[in-house]
Amino acid sequence: AEAEEAEIRSVSDRGSERSIDGSMGSKVHMVAVTLVAEVKYWMEKFQQRKKARGKASTKAAPHEMREAKNNRAETTEGLAAAEAATVAPALKEAPARELLAPTTPTEEEPGPSKVGEMDGDDDKSKQSGANHSSNLTGTALAAQGSSSAAAREGKYKRRELLDQYAARKRAIYVIVALAGNNEVGWKTRLRCFAALVRLSSSGGNRPYLIIEMGGLEEATNALLVWIKDRNLQGPDSALKLLRVLLYMPSTQLLLPRLSSVAKGGTAAALLEVLQGTPGVGSVQVNGLSAMWALIHLAGPKSGVAEGLVRTGLFEHLEDEWEDSYEDEGVAHAIGGCVMQLALGNTSMQTLLTNMGAQGLIGKIFDQHHNLEFHGRFSDLEGWLQYQPSGSEKSQD
């Protein structure tokens, strides 16, 4: 009996162990099945989302092609504008910054969607918005690139112009220095003045640079050198340089500030040269034309006109009218000098009237009817018509 009872107990123990093992196995099996199902679910969702994105990108492809075409067109226009802006580039960084700035207030990006929430339309709109923003960025970068290219090209152009200006300035400085160097031969100095005449006649900023480098003072010094030693070759090139510089439009603001012009130093030296070369037509035409300009630039209140008359300018004009055999070019310069002395200066008008200025002007117009002064001396009409007692009638 005891043996049977022990066998029965052992059988029941093994059965209970099997039931426990069976229940544990069933639980593990259910957990494994659940995990596999969950993985399959997420894989299916991932595949669905991937397919949806592929469809959205396929539908948005024509839109992207159109935007890319527009971008290429805008880039071409930007490059054309950059090429057209070589002298003074109008494109700067500000327009590029404006293009880079968003045209509408930005919205916060939506967070990741929850499991199971997929909306095809939302994905399409997001993809389209992303494409549009990328296109705007591409357009802005293209515009910025063209702007920077234009800026670089303008910078190189300005640098090139500055290099040319510096080289021109150095060359003019060397020529002026040689023309004023007493250790250089006189003929070489005259050739330097002739070179400056050619440079001044070419215009631009060259006449201004020549005056700024001291060209007018060196020409005046050359006249004084010739006055002291008249055995030297005549300073015709220095005289021509004076005439060219005094009549250039680019020098009219600088000349009155020069001491040699405002105080009459150049005019006094020029008068000595004119008085020492009576009847020499080329010297008298260039010299008297330069004298006319010097009287005008000094102005009626400077006292230069009175000083020139005291040192014999009017007498020289009367003598030259006869010595030049009434040459038209000399006559025009004589008439200009006389009327410029009287313009705006009542005391000088009285002095010139006593010296017979109206009679000299009358002779000039009687001999040369076609002389023109283009209305420069219209304010002197009454003075020119005035006839002092005992003088012959003059005509204006």
Secondary structure, 3 states (H helix, E strand, C coil): CHHHHHHHHHHHHHHHHHHHHHHHHHHHHHHHHHHHHHHHHHHHHHHHHHHHHHHHHHHHHHHHHHHHHHHHHHHHHHHHHHHHCCCCCCCCHHHHHHHHCCCCCCCCCCCCCCCCCCCHHHHHHHHHHHHHHHHHHHHHHHHHHHHHHHHHHHHHHHHHHHHHHHHHHHHHHHHHHHHCCCCCCHHHHHHHHHHHHHHHHCCCCHHHHHHHCCHHHHHHHHHHHHHHCCCCCCCHHHHHHHHHHHHCHHHCCCHHHCHHHHCCHHHHHHHHHHHHCCCCHHHHHHHHHHHHHHHHHHCCCCCHHHHHHHCCHHHHHHHHHHHCCCCHHHHHHHHHHHHHHHCCCHHHHHHHHHHCHHHHHHHHHHHCCCCCCCCCCHHHHHHHHCCCCCCCCCCC
